[in-house]
Amino acid sequence: MHWDPESPGRMSPLEHALVSWLPRRRWFAGGGRDPHRVEIVSAAELTTDCAARGALVIVEVSYPDGDTELYQLPLGQRTVLPSDIGSAAIMAAADGVVYDATVDSGLMGSLLAMIGGAETSGSIGFCPEPGAWITGCEPIPGRPLAVEQSNTSVVFGDRAILKLFRRLAPGVNPELELHRAITGARVPRLLGAIEGTLRGAPITLGVLHEFAAGSRDGWLLATEAVRNLVSGVDDGSAFVADVELLGAAVADVHVALADRLGTSTMDAEVLADVLSDRLDRAIVAAPALARQADRIRAVYRAPGAAGEKVLTQRVHGDLHLGQVLRADDGWLLTDFEGEPAAEDRLAVHSPLRDVAGMLRSFDYAASQVGDAWSRYQLERWLSRVREAFGAGYGRESGVDLARARSVLTAYELDKAVYEVAYETRNRPSWAGIPLRAVAAILGG
């Protein structure tokens, strides 16, 4: 088998091939570094009736500086690859071609059936949630979503979606942990998971959710509303009304997380120190922020100066319009495992961090048009959107956002500072959007 671990110190032909194949993947998180070694550390064979063999393979990638990372590779092997999946080939050998199995509808269907059948393979368990319809299900062909992201999602008809985590870390993934904690809240229903142990620690390889067929993500809806407003199709009121429901959905998730995982408090001075440390890191990437550093820190210190305590709990952690879906029966929050580091996702924060993330996302949506008259219209619309979101959030959570203004402003400024650094590194032409927000929050 090409994916069996080799003897320590030797790289197999497949491991050699992966050294050059991995850095070309969108989800590879090497930061531009080239690995010098790839080692297969685990392989869970898939049960399949199709013409392919498959396995969920975990590899350890090593860099010249001594750093290492773990990745999951769903791999398949066929004697000959069908033409429609030929581009997924990793290497050819005498007994067949090894390829990325996420494009193989048959192997993905077998993976779904293994979850439904509560199977095990090596140290990996395929686990249906109690009462889920997938229990005992037959294979359903799967297709990968044609979107660029840090993980790989596979859709099974219009019924289920499996997120396969690419970069792995020891411990239960927050996507699985939080969904299990808040069953019944405004999130897609959890159907199952792929989890096990690696080197004595728990590890999560994938989560299976109900697929919200026909839903649209919040970013598409918001930017569509912006275009319609500017072109005179409508006055944007429909989206404003829907945003109030979105605020209530976010609050519903926060209340569920607090009820089931608990809350704590943090001194506002501690929050100021955390945000100031993040500012220092942002200035390295975006030196333009240094000119406003003292004023930014003053905003961070304001809650502490007023003697405030900050309520903390588990939150989403990376909430924006692209992480919410408008389904037929309302809004759903998705992707509780995203770009921030896993240790940050596992930490407790104020729920206002999520609120601030959504407010900043509204600003990005409203910044897609540039002429002066459109900006005037959109500023008025944005004010209505923010007010509606806050009203829905406050009604469902019982939190008075007006009374929490200084903490919310600190989080919103922190988010804008992060965005300045991100855009400066990755999309310099977009940096003006968060820079304007920083100036506006600071009062000019």
C-alpha angles and dihedrals in degrees: 000000000000093000099052111118112258127222113288112272096025126092118213121223089260092051089050090051092050092057089072098028099056100059090058093061119102091224095051107114101197093123094231093310121131115227118231096198139026121191127188106226101171139012126187111196116224123229106233141163095194128096092267135076118220145184141179101238126194117203132187114221117205127199130203090252091061096255118136136196134189122226135181117226119187100206134189134191126206133167089235126007117232111244093246092063099032092111090065093068117127101177141344124224137172093272099043150301123297114213145163102283097204089087092054107094092194096053091045089051089053089051090055091049090051090056090048090049094050089233128171130213117186108312093340124097126200103211129190117202115246110276095007115149092232092072105120093356124158119242115285115197112252132210127194118242110253095230132108112245142140092258133035121250123197122196123210109205107296094312112075143014124204119203111204111198112225105189108046134203130185115265137046109311112245090232089065098035096051096042090052089051097050105040107160096029124110095291132101112275114265111235103175149317145225110229141146143132134297122186090347096307129103116255134186119216101174148350127215120211137177108267114242095221114202094014123136127210121247095243093059091048093047096048090045089054090050092052092047092050094050093045092049096244090130141338096255094249095127092059091044090056091048091050090061087060089048090055089052091049092052090049091049090057092046092050091049092049091049093048095049104032102029137234138252138180134246130198110251089231089063090052090051091053092049093049092045090054089052090050090054090055092046092053090059089060096035111029090181087078091065092078090062099036096110093050091046091052090050089059090049091051096047097088091051092048087057091051094244126166117214119223110224135191141141110301138174092267101200104044120166138133093279090061097058130074128204105217128177092267098043143283125334128196115222142178105044086175111061144132102318116091115275092242089057091050090053093052125091120250139169112278084232087075089069091044090053091049091055093047090053090049091055088054091053091051091050091050096068093096123060116189119105099245092048090049090053091051092045095049089057091046091047090053090054092047093051092047092049093048091049092048093053092045094048094047093053099037101036089230116138102217091192090061090046092049098120094052093043091049091051091053093045091051090047089053092049090049090052089050092052090055093045095048093045089056099039112016110018092177089063096051092094091071097064092033089060089049092052090051092047094050090048090051102257 
